[in-house]
Amino acid sequence: MLHRPRRNRKAAPIRKMVQETHLTVENLIYPLFLTEGENLRVPIRSMPGIVRFSPDEALREIETCLALGLQVFAPFPHIADNLKDKFASESWREDNLYVRAIRLIKERFPEAVLVTDVAMDPYSSDGHDGLVENGEILNDATLEILAKMAIAQAQAGADILGPSDMMDGRVRFIREALDKQGFTSVSIMSYTVKYASAFYGPFRDALDSAPRAGDKKTYQMNPANAREALLEATLDASEGADFLMVKPALAYLDIIRLLKDNFHLPIAAYNVSGEYAMLKAAAANGWINGEQAMYECLLSIRRAGATAILTYFAKEFAQLVNDQQNHS
């Protein structure tokens, strides 16, 4: 035989030398759940190891993560039901939980990069990403609300805004609103291709943000569609997005690759709560090696073409890398 591919696998130094895809802490974004109170770390039953942090505890968590090399964080707010209304008016109130926490984090850790969430569902009494009227999600009326939310987050110190609502035209609307207010350096990481997925359940538990009626299929994408992702990405890129995101990640690796091959913007992917929970459950039962499965899944997302990965494994991965470096 002239060709023996195993020759390039025969020793660890050779395997490392020819490795095509590399995963580092710098590729990861760590989602954090926020809740009102002090000295609180409230476990989320469906996401082992993940908690809701009160703002003071979030600061402690971020300090720990920065020491591990993690620098990019994506906070999400858990809002009390009595603060929710159909217009999500709490979302742009000057002193709400979210903007207070953003301000605190940026004051204490200016080097930390914050990717914030722009969507109505955490604040909406309907639990939808858009304004609901007679059972219909109103696209254009929602844009006004999203712009108010975006400005409030930018004023608090957000570095990157993440519109996760899937309303048509929201990237342009938010970009123009930011620029008009002088926030030209605030980036937009658009949730460009967000599917109507079964893998969001634990996240909705964490924020108590599930729809009170109906589903999200009139605005989130059909999991059967791939070419539609090109349309969404073309629109978001033309409207001023700085990153294009695919959500979820593991069941949509082909979509990550599709965007990577067709656009010059950085591609982000959200390794969502259900994907995290599945691996944790299987590892807890001894069915898989959790550490190895975590690495393999994150590596697959990188290999598919994602530059940035939002993942609940971020801190665990950073700790693993840190331990390996300390023992080398």
C-alpha distance (Angstrom), angle and dihedral (degrees) to the residues before:
residue distance angle dihedral
M1 . . .
L2 3.80 . .
H3 3.81 94.0 .
R4 3.79 120.3 56.3
P5 3.82 109.0 162.4
R6 3.80 89.6 -174.1
R7 3.81 89.1 74.7
N8 3.82 87.2 76.1
R9 3.79 90.7 52.5
K10 3.81 100.3 47.2
A11 3.83 97.6 101.0
A12 3.79 135.7 26.6
P13 3.85 95.0 -120.1
I14 3.81 90.0 53.6
R15 3.79 92.4 46.9
K16 3.80 89.8 51.6
M17 3.78 92.5 46.8
V18 3.81 93.6 55.0
Q19 3.81 96.6 38.7
E20 3.79 108.3 132.2
T21 3.82 102.2 -164.3
H22 3.78 126.9 45.8
L23 3.80 127.2 -165.7
T24 3.79 119.4 -160.8
V25 3.78 137.1 170.3
E26 3.81 87.3 -107.1
N27 3.82 89.1 68.5
L28 3.82 93.4 58.8
I29 3.80 134.6 90.0
Y30 3.80 117.5 -164.8
P31 3.83 116.4 -142.6
L32 3.83 114.4 -145.4
F33 3.79 127.4 -167.9
L34 3.81 116.7 -141.3
T35 3.79 129.9 -157.0
E36 3.80 136.2 173.4
G37 3.80 120.0 -94.1
E38 3.79 140.3 53.4
N39 3.81 133.1 -79.8
L40 3.80 90.5 7.5
R41 3.79 129.4 148.0
V42 3.80 104.5 165.3
P43 3.83 112.9 -169.4
I44 3.80 117.7 -129.5
R45 3.79 106.4 -137.2
S46 3.81 96.3 -150.4
M47 3.83 93.5 47.4
P48 3.82 109.7 53.8
G49 3.78 111.6 -147.5
I50 3.82 94.5 14.9
V51 3.80 121.9 106.5
R52 3.78 142.9 175.9
F53 3.80 109.2 -107.2
S54 3.77 126.8 -149.8
P55 3.83 107.9 -134.6
D56 3.82 94.0 -99.2
E57 3.81 91.5 51.1
A58 3.80 90.3 46.4
L59 3.79 87.9 58.9
R60 3.81 90.2 53.2
E61 3.80 91.3 48.2
I62 3.80 92.5 49.7
E63 3.81 91.2 48.8
T64 3.81 89.2 54.3
C65 3.79 91.9 47.3
L66 3.79 94.1 48.3
A67 3.80 88.4 55.4
L68 3.82 87.6 55.3
G69 3.80 92.2 51.9
L70 3.81 98.6 -100.6
Q71 3.79 109.5 134.7
V72 3.81 107.0 161.8
F73 3.81 121.9 73.7
A74 3.80 134.5 179.8
P75 3.82 111.4 -156.5
F76 3.82 121.6 -163.1
P77 3.83 123.4 -169.0
H78 3.80 128.1 -129.1
I79 3.81 103.8 -150.3
A80 3.81 124.9 -162.2
D81 3.81 114.4 -113.6
N82 3.80 93.0 -121.4
L83 3.84 89.5 63.2
K84 3.79 94.4 53.8
D85 3.80 125.3 97.5
K86 3.79 136.1 162.2
F87 3.83 91.8 -94.8
A88 3.83 94.6 49.2
S89 3.80 86.8 -130.1
E90 3.81 91.4 163.8
S91 3.81 88.0 67.5
W92 3.82 94.2 74.5
R93 3.81 99.8 30.7
E94 3.80 106.8 128.0
D95 3.80 97.2 -125.2
N96 3.79 102.4 34.5
L97 3.81 122.2 137.7
Y98 3.78 94.2 -99.4
V99 3.80 99.9 51.1
R100 3.82 91.4 41.5
A101 3.80 90.3 53.4
I102 3.81 93.0 46.1
R103 3.79 90.1 50.6
L104 3.81 92.4 48.1
I105 3.79 93.4 49.2
K106 3.79 94.3 48.2
E107 3.81 92.3 46.5
R108 3.81 92.6 50.8
F109 3.81 98.2 35.6
P110 3.81 110.9 22.8
E111 3.80 88.9 168.9
A112 3.82 91.5 62.9
V113 3.81 113.7 96.8
L114 3.81 115.2 -139.9
V115 3.80 123.2 -153.4
T116 3.80 105.4 -166.9
D117 3.79 131.1 -161.1
V118 3.80 120.9 -116.0
A119 3.81 108.8 -166.9
M120 3.78 137.2 107.6
D121 3.80 100.5 -130.3
P122 3.85 99.7 88.8
Y123 3.82 89.1 53.3
S124 3.81 101.4 32.6
S125 3.80 123.2 102.8
D126 3.83 85.4 -149.0
G127 3.81 94.1 52.5
H128 3.80 92.4 -132.1
D129 3.79 130.8 126.1
G130 3.79 90.9 -125.2
L131 3.77 140.9 42.6
V132 3.81 110.4 -78.5
E133 3.80 120.7 -143.7
N134 3.81 120.0 171.9
G135 3.78 90.3 -20.8
E136 3.81 94.4 -51.1
I137 3.80 125.9 113.3
L138 3.80 106.5 -128.8
N139 3.78 108.2 -142.5
D140 3.81 104.7 -169.0
A141 3.80 96.4 39.3
T142 3.81 88.0 53.0
L143 3.81 91.6 57.7
E144 3.80 91.4 65.8
I145 3.81 90.3 54.7
L146 3.80 92.9 46.6
A147 3.80 90.9 51.8
K148 3.82 91.9 53.3
M149 3.81 89.5 49.3
A150 3.80 91.8 48.1
I151 3.81 93.0 51.4
A152 3.83 91.6 48.9
Q153 3.81 90.7 52.3
A154 3.80 93.3 45.8
Q155 3.80 91.0 50.0
A156 3.81 89.2 52.1
G157 3.81 91.2 55.0
A158 3.80 107.3 -92.6
D159 3.80 112.3 164.1
I160 3.81 99.4 -162.8
L161 3.80 126.8 20.8
G162 3.79 119.3 -146.5
P163 3.81 112.7 -157.1
S164 3.82 101.4 -161.3
D165 3.80 98.9 169.7
M166 3.84 102.3 92.7
M167 3.80 93.8 -140.1
D168 3.81 113.4 154.5
G169 3.81 114.0 -102.8
R170 3.79 97.0 7.8
V171 3.82 96.3 126.4
R172 3.81 92.7 58.9
F173 3.80 92.1 41.7
I174 3.81 92.6 51.6
R175 3.83 93.4 41.9
E176 3.78 91.9 53.2
A177 3.81 92.1 45.9
L178 3.81 91.4 50.5
D179 3.78 93.5 47.3
K180 3.80 92.2 47.9
Q181 3.82 89.2 55.5
G182 3.82 92.7 47.5
F183 3.82 97.4 -103.7
T184 3.78 94.0 127.0
S185 3.82 92.9 140.1
V186 3.81 95.0 54.6
S187 3.80 107.9 104.7
I188 3.80 130.0 -140.3
M189 3.80 120.2 -136.9
S190 3.76 98.7 -172.2
Y191 3.79 120.9 -153.2
T192 3.78 84.3 -133.4
V193 3.79 101.3 167.3
K194 3.78 108.5 29.4
Y195 3.77 114.4 163.8
A196 3.80 128.3 -150.9
S197 3.78 89.4 -111.3
A198 3.79 137.0 177.7
F199 3.82 89.0 -141.8
Y200 3.83 97.3 79.4
G201 3.81 98.4 76.9
P202 3.83 100.5 104.1
F203 3.82 91.4 46.9
R204 3.79 90.0 54.8
D205 3.81 88.3 49.8
A206 3.80 89.2 52.8
L207 3.80 93.9 52.8
D208 3.80 99.9 25.7
S209 3.79 85.6 -129.3
A210 3.81 104.5 134.6
P211 3.83 116.1 135.8
R212 3.79 112.0 -89.8
A213 3.80 89.5 -145.3
G214 3.78 135.7 10.7
D215 3.79 124.5 -3.2
K216 3.80 139.0 -88.5
K217 3.80 98.8 -104.8
T218 3.81 95.1 113.4
Y219 3.80 90.6 65.4
Q220 3.80 108.4 18.5
M221 3.80 115.9 71.9
N222 3.79 128.8 -96.7
P223 3.85 108.6 -106.2
A224 3.81 88.3 -135.9
N225 3.82 93.4 65.6
A226 3.79 128.2 88.5
R227 3.82 106.1 154.7
E228 3.80 89.0 54.9
A229 3.80 86.8 64.3
L230 3.81 88.7 64.8
L231 3.79 90.2 55.0
E232 3.81 92.7 50.3
A233 3.80 91.8 46.5
T234 3.80 93.0 47.8
L235 3.78 90.7 52.8
D236 3.82 95.2 46.3
A237 3.80 92.8 46.8
S238 3.81 90.9 50.4
E239 3.82 91.2 47.6
G240 3.80 94.6 56.7
A241 3.81 108.0 -89.5
D242 3.81 115.1 161.3
F243 3.83 95.1 -162.2
L244 3.80 131.2 23.9
M245 3.80 115.6 -144.6
V246 3.79 132.4 -158.0
K247 3.80 117.8 -156.9
P248 3.03 126.5 -139.5
A249 3.79 103.6 24.6
L250 3.81 114.5 -163.3
A251 3.81 98.1 49.2
Y252 3.82 89.9 43.9
L253 3.80 104.9 47.1
D254 3.81 88.6 127.7
I255 3.82 89.6 58.3
I256 3.80 91.7 50.6
R257 3.79 88.8 53.2
L258 3.82 91.5 45.2
L259 3.81 91.3 56.5
K260 3.80 92.8 41.7
D261 3.80 90.8 54.9
N262 3.80 95.3 46.5
F263 3.82 106.4 38.5
H264 3.78 136.2 51.1
L265 3.81 95.5 -148.3
P266 3.83 119.3 100.0
I267 3.80 112.2 -90.7
A268 3.80 119.8 -135.3
A269 3.81 126.2 -168.2
Y270 3.79 130.7 -162.8
N271 3.80 113.6 -138.3
V272 3.78 90.5 -156.4
S273 3.79 134.5 -145.2
G274 3.80 96.6 -98.2
E275 3.79 91.5 52.0
Y276 3.80 89.5 50.3
A277 3.81 93.1 46.2
M278 3.82 93.3 51.0
L279 3.78 93.1 55.0
K280 3.79 92.5 44.5
A281 3.82 92.1 50.0
A282 3.80 93.0 48.4
A283 3.81 91.7 47.3
A284 3.81 91.9 47.9
N285 3.81 89.0 55.2
G286 3.79 92.2 49.6
W287 3.80 92.7 -116.1
I288 3.82 95.3 122.8
N289 3.78 138.4 15.0
G290 3.80 98.9 -101.7
E291 3.79 96.7 -158.0
Q292 3.79 93.9 50.8
A293 3.81 93.0 43.3
M294 3.81 90.9 50.9
Y295 3.80 91.5 53.1
E296 3.80 93.3 45.1
C297 3.80 93.3 50.5
L298 3.81 94.3 47.5
L299 3.80 90.2 45.7
S300 3.81 90.1 52.4
I301 3.81 90.5 54.7
R302 3.82 90.1 50.9
R303 3.80 91.2 45.9
A304 3.80 90.1 52.6
G305 3.80 88.6 58.3
A306 3.81 110.4 -90.4
T307 3.79 115.5 145.2
A308 3.82 93.5 -173.8
I309 3.80 125.8 34.5
L310 3.79 123.3 -165.5
T311 3.78 103.1 -153.0
Y312 3.79 139.4 158.7
F313 3.81 85.8 -141.4
A314 3.82 91.5 66.7
K315 3.79 97.7 102.0
E316 3.80 92.9 40.3
F317 3.80 90.7 51.4
A318 3.81 92.0 46.8
Q319 3.80 90.5 50.7
L320 3.81 90.3 49.6
V321 3.82 91.8 51.6
N322 3.81 90.8 46.5
D323 3.82 91.8 50.7
Q324 3.79 91.4 49.1
Q325 3.80 91.7 50.8
N326 3.81 91.6 48.8
H327 3.80 91.2 52.2
S328 3.79 96.4 44.2
